[in-house]
Amino acid sequence: MQAPENIPDHLAPAAQAALSWINNARASEYSLTGLVGVDSIETAGEPFEFGLVLCDGEICAREQIYVIPDGDAFHFDFVDESEPDIPPLLDPPVGVRREWLDKQLDKHEFVLLLYYRGLW
């Protein structure tokens, strides 16, 4: 995963445009916290696909996006993956998380949760 400060210069405009597109399409206020699958993208002149790791303060999500460059603009589409490497919702729903924690605390004296860039 590429952190925002490490996004390659040739992909930064597409990443920011995709973020705006998603926020407009979903009436959300996500921030871009990383890109996934950009190591093999050498040029942004041809259509390509990448994953955006997005957070809005409440939840983090991963969206796989197909990008079609069109001059200085871009066209986007969501990509449906049968079994993505990183799940779309990076944080489970509150009820599921609480139930899991309760079960673990019944078995152990304490539980340590690590949270890093939307993954836990």
C-alpha positions in Angstrom: 0.0 0.0 0.0 1.2 3.5 -0.9 0.6 6.1 1.8 -0.7 9.5 0.4 2.8 11.1 0.6 4.3 8.2 -1.4 1.7 8.1 -4.2 3.7 8.3 -7.5 3.4 11.7 -9.2 1.9 10.3 -12.4 -1.0 8.7 -10.3 -1.7 11.5 -7.9 -4.1 13.5 -10.2 -6.1 10.3 -10.9 -6.2 9.4 -7.2 -7.5 12.8 -6.2 -10.0 12.8 -9.0 -11.2 9.4 -8.0 -11.6 10.5 -4.4 -13.7 13.5 -5.5 -15.8 11.2 -7.8 -16.5 8.8 -5.0 -17.4 11.6 -2.5 -19.8 13.1 -5.0 -21.3 9.8 -6.0 -21.9 8.7 -2.4 -22.4 12.1 -0.7 -19.5 11.2 1.6 -16.5 13.0 3.0 -13.8 10.4 2.6 -10.1 11.2 2.9 -7.5 9.3 0.9 -5.3 7.3 3.2 -3.6 5.1 0.7 -3.5 3.4 -2.7 -3.3 -0.4 -3.3 -2.1 -2.1 -6.4 -0.2 0.7 -8.0 3.3 -0.9 -8.2 2.6 -2.3 -11.7 1.1 0.9 -13.1 3.9 2.6 -15.1 1.9 5.3 -16.9 -1.4 6.9 -16.3 -2.0 7.4 -20.1 -3.7 4.0 -20.5 -6.7 2.6 -18.6 -5.7 1.1 -15.3 -7.1 -0.1 -12.0 -6.2 0.7 -8.4 -7.6 0.4 -5.0 -8.2 3.5 -2.8 -8.1 3.2 1.0 -10.6 5.8 2.3 -11.5 6.9 5.8 -14.1 9.4 7.0 -13.3 9.5 10.7 -16.0 6.9 11.4 -15.2 4.0 9.1 -12.5 3.1 6.6 -13.2 1.4 3.3 -11.4 0.1 0.3 -12.7 0.8 -3.2 -11.3 -0.8 -6.3 -11.6 1.7 -9.2 -11.2 1.4 -13.0 -9.6 4.6 -14.4 -9.9 5.7 -18.0 -7.7 8.8 -18.8 -9.3 11.3 -21.1 -6.9 14.1 -21.8 -6.5 16.0 -18.6 -9.7 14.4 -17.1 -10.6 10.9 -16.0 -13.6 8.6 -16.2 -14.1 6.1 -13.4 -16.1 2.9 -12.7 -16.3 0.7 -9.6 -14.7 -2.8 -10.0 -16.4 -5.8 -8.5 -13.9 -8.3 -7.2 -15.1 -11.8 -6.4 -12.6 -12.2 -3.5 -10.6 -9.0 -2.9 -7.2 -9.3 -1.1 -8.3 -6.5 1.2 -12.0 -6.5 2.3 -14.1 -3.5 1.2 -15.1 -2.5 4.7 -11.9 -2.4 6.7 -13.6 -2.1 10.1 -16.4 -4.6 10.8 -19.9 -3.3 11.8 -20.1 -2.2 15.4 -22.3 -5.1 16.5 -20.0 -7.7 15.0 -16.9 -6.1 16.6 -18.5 -6.0 20.0 -19.6 -9.6 19.9 -16.2 -10.7 18.8 -14.5 -8.7 21.6 -16.9 -10.1 24.2 -16.1 -13.7 23.2 -12.3 -13.0 23.3 -12.5 -11.3 26.7 -14.3 -14.4 28.0 -11.3 -16.5 27.0 -8.4 -14.1 27.8 -7.5 -11.6 30.5 -7.1 -8.8 27.9 -7.1 -8.3 24.2 -4.7 -6.0 22.3 -6.1 -4.4 19.1 -3.7 -2.9 16.5 -5.1 -0.4 14.0 -3.0 0.8 11.1 -4.2 2.8 8.1 -7.7 1.3 8.2 -6.7 -2.3 8.9 -7.0 -4.0 12.3 
